[in-house]
Structures are given as structure tokens and as C-alpha cells.
Amino acid sequence: MEIIGVIVAGIIIGLLGKFVAPGDRDNIPLWLTVLCGIGGVLIGYYVAAALGVEATSGIDWIRWIVSIVVAAILVVVAAMVTGRGKASSA
């Protein structure tokens, strides 16, 4: 993948990962969400390849779903690490 493609896909996958992540994950900053998305794209690409998903000439739906799941996991981890996983109930 080209670097621009990874960044664009990372933005989209990061936002989708944030959307599907369980709980309230709206407290992490946008830049961290994008980094989680980029990580999700890169890690998801290799995880899908390890699972035997082969590249096709069309859209690799399984590869993108794996990337979204990985990004969601990274969003949850980022929210826990930054201490922003729970909304304050003041």
C-alpha cells in the first residue's frame, strides 16, 4: 500500500473502529483515533494474510473487516492507556 492510501484508509478505519468499539470511546482525541486506524490497517493486513485471506482484484471485504476489528481493539486499548475510557459522571 502507498503511504497516502494507508493514511486515508487509517482515518476511515479508525473512525469505524471507534464506532464499533464497546462502551464510550468518544473521549480519545481524533489524532489518536487516526493512529489506531492506521495501526488497524497495517496490522489487519498482516493478520488477514496469516489467516489465509488472499488478495483479489476486487474489494477484500474480509481484510477490511479484520482491519476494523483490530482498529476497534486499538481504540479500546488507547482509551484505557490514556485513562479516557470512562466518561466522568459529575
DAVENZI-V672490 format. One record per helix or strand of 3 or more residues. SS is the DSSP state (h for helix, s for strand). FROM is the first residue (numbers start at 1). TO is the last residue. If there is no record, write none. Layout:
ss->(SS;SS)
from->(FROM;FROM)
to->(TO;TO)
This chain:
ss->(h;h;h)
from->(3;30;61)
to->(20;50;81)
